[in-house]
């Protein structure tokens, strides 16, 4: 299994380009199942989850073209879907496969998707997805580890999610786009990825209004046509790179990112003493002096993103004072804490709350990645640690970060991928 070898203590300086958002590209690829016509997607990040989604669509006999000449583009043609199934061996490697459930049952009247099972950060059930599809008229059965959905034609309905769910909202929007009549989704997720999906669906001929707010209205249509769509920049990669610049005491210019998707993160980092300025089509970040410990609580968008919690914890190990980090979205998202403690961080975890005392001098160590964002936080800790860090299982990182070692290496990090 591949590892990262990182020599800490280098200031990062220079310009880094932010890739397209994995969590916008995945629903966009699933949405291509809603039409028999070609869908062209641009600004697609070259990360493992995108390759997995491409394999999943190809398994259903959709054609998926990714040409080396244009590596950040993909063309999907779901002309005929012979096998409307997302098999266990693919779903177990990427729970976002569940995003094919809504489009498949809306387009073909049938879907069979393996239940994703839990993951390192929590149980992550899909009961809210299933309940929404039932309200839209699908007959659902779950047995042998699969969920099956059947419906001649979905019917518009009034949905209200009892918990805010990002992919649940996306599944419901895609299913409702081809349902008969109007659907109202209340307590919808408001993430930028939701608005991006709505923009793509409307380009395909759907009629979606209110995306980005808690109430989304979809008027179903008979058919959807092909479209070309450019996905939004990855706000979590951008946030991760902002922390990388700050934690090393360097200065970075991030290009091709969207500052307005990062307001809560930028505000929190500024409270900690980091100077972030909009510049061109991006953000410039540098340290405004010693970092100050500041509490944070993760919340659904537009609050502080749970996907930035681990990265923020790495930063707080270098801040003066004590900070409390409260994780409200997932029940087990502090796996990175113990690995940082092995590097010398002072962190105690009680339930959904972690307390970080800083600044702590970190020393390089042999550590294990456990999930996508935990791996990113260990890279950040390694960048500032004295000596060499080996991070095992970087495949977790590759799921959501495009060539991170090249991007960081190009701005001064001493980082290499080793077998
Ligand atoms: C999306 O996951 C993202 N993934 C996650 O990013 C992100 O952490 C999460 O939203 C929260 O922002 C993609 O978009 C592909 P949820 P999702 O449904 O949709 C519970 C990353 O790092 N829940 O919003 O799966 C759930 O257990 C990944 O890129 C139910 O109880 O998250 C969680 O506690 C990690 N029943 C909470 O809701 C359901 O049916 C929010 O989950 C669905 C969710």
Boltz pocket constraint, residues with backbone or C-beta under 6 A from the ligand:
constraints:
  - pocket:
      binder: B
      contacts: [[A, 22], [A, 23], [A, 26], [A, 96], [A, 122], [A, 123], [A, 124], [A, 125], [A, 126], [A, 127], [A, 128], [A, 129], [A, 130], [A, 163], [A, 164], [A, 165], [A, 166], [A, 167], [A, 168], [A, 306], [A, 307], [A, 328], [A, 329], [A, 330], [A, 331], [A, 372], [A, 373], [A, 400]]
      max_distance: 6.0
